[in-house]
């Protein structure tokens, strides 16, 4: 009986951890209007591989939009890149400031000829978030 209770407790704890790291639809941006709003009203940074736009939202949680143009390659390549960007965001949700909308786009200058690794994309993303956050603080917003 004690083993079953312990097992159930562990299972619940694992479920709660995994639930925090999900990316449900309410945390994603889909419409062109949402993308335009972020691009017009937000701050941006680029590091040669990624372009990140960041704008405040009234939701109280982070939301993500991903845009990958045809210049990046065929549909298989673009979809893989989108999945990679979403996964980097999903796994780093707790490391970035909350209450913002994030729009991620691969730079047009850097075509994904050889697929980037998770570590490269993660480093690039966190660097850009840090850059925008520092600029936001230094300007008093």
Phi, psi and omega in degrees: 000319180294322179296318180297317180296316179297319180296317179295321179296316178297319181297318179295319180296318178296318179299319181293323177295314181294325181294324178295332184263014178277170176229078182290169184300328181292344178261013180239150178254136184237320192278154179297324179297319178297318180297315181297318179301315180295317181292326181280322188255351186260179176262155179223159176211152181221144178231023178094331178252316181237152169244129181238126171253140184221123180223146179293148174231169180258015185275331183088000176221165182279147175228151184234137170235141180233132178229121179235118183279166182294340179296340182283347178136195181284178186300322180297315180295315181297317180293322177297318179296319177296316178298319179296315179296317178296321181292320177299315179297314183301316183283346182244017181305323185278350180267350184250157181297139179275168178078023181231153170261135180242132176240119182251133176219137173291145179293141179290333181291331186249090179287140183281067179292308172253126189303132178289154179273164178302316182298320179296314181293319180298314180298316180298314181297311182295325177296316180294318178299316179297317180299311181294320180298317179296319178296321180296317181290318182292333179270357175085018178258000000 
